[in-house]
Amino acid sequence: MSTQRTLEMDFATELNRTQRLRVYDARQDLNAADISTAMGNIIAKNIFNGSGGALTGKAAARIITKNVEEIDLV
């Protein structure tokens, strides 16, 4: 069995939409300050631009953890 951790970051956009970015295999030691700083850097550097326009603010963030069990078929 393996555990998968995914960081989801939601950003507000200039067209009043929400844009979600996912980071798979997120580190175990991430904390709120790390995530907030990363989101601020992403916004400041304007490196992503989707159909909703440029990212303008932080909306939400979450870490999703799920257990995956592979089944051997006989």
HELIX and SHEET records of a PDB file:
HELIX    1   1 ALA A   32  LYS A   45  1                                  14    
SHEET    1   A 4 THR A  18  TYR A  24  0                                        
SHEET    2   A 4 SER A   2  THR A  13 -1                                        
SHEET    3   A 4 GLY A  53  VAL A  68 -1                                        
SHEET    4   A 4 ASN A  49  GLY A  50 -1                                        
END                                                                             
